[in-house]
Amino acid sequence: MPMSVKAADEHLALLASFVASYKNYIQGKISNPATFYEDYGQIDPDDLE
């Protein structure tokens, strides 16, 4: 079944956004928010004073 040009453009735009997001994640520009909570739990409250 042939794909329309509009559908192909939408698929390529979606793929480009996935690739850009993955590239930013690999470069460290995007981090996992769950790690922040784990990291904050390891801070001694006396060190914050």
C-alpha positions as CSV (number, residue, x, y, z in Angstrom):
1,M,0.0,0.0,0.0
2,P,1.6,3.3,-1.0
3,M,2.2,6.0,1.5
4,S,1.1,9.6,0.8
5,V,3.7,12.4,0.7
6,K,2.1,14.0,3.7
7,A,2.2,10.8,5.7
8,A,5.9,10.3,4.8
9,D,6.7,13.8,5.9
10,E,5.0,13.3,9.2
11,H,6.9,10.0,9.7
12,L,10.2,11.6,8.9
13,A,9.5,14.6,11.2
14,L,8.7,12.1,14.1
15,L,11.9,10.1,13.4
16,A,13.9,13.3,13.3
17,S,12.6,14.4,16.7
18,F,13.4,10.9,18.2
19,V,16.9,11.1,16.8
20,A,17.4,14.7,18.1
21,S,16.1,13.7,21.6
22,Y,18.4,10.6,21.7
23,K,21.4,12.7,20.6
24,N,20.7,15.3,23.4
25,Y,20.3,12.4,25.9
26,I,23.6,10.9,24.9
27,Q,25.4,14.3,25.1
28,G,24.0,14.7,28.6
29,K,21.7,17.6,27.8
30,I,18.7,15.5,29.0
31,S,18.9,13.6,32.2
32,N,16.6,11.2,34.0
33,P,14.5,13.1,36.6
34,A,14.3,10.1,38.8
35,T,18.1,10.3,39.5
36,F,17.7,13.7,41.0
37,Y,15.5,12.4,43.9
38,E,18.0,9.6,44.6
39,D,20.9,12.0,44.6
40,Y,19.2,14.4,47.0
41,G,18.5,11.6,49.4
42,Q,22.2,11.0,49.8
43,I,23.0,14.5,51.0
44,D,23.6,14.9,54.7
45,P,21.3,17.6,56.1
46,D,24.3,18.9,58.2
47,D,26.2,19.6,55.0
48,L,23.5,22.0,53.8
49,E,23.9,24.4,56.7
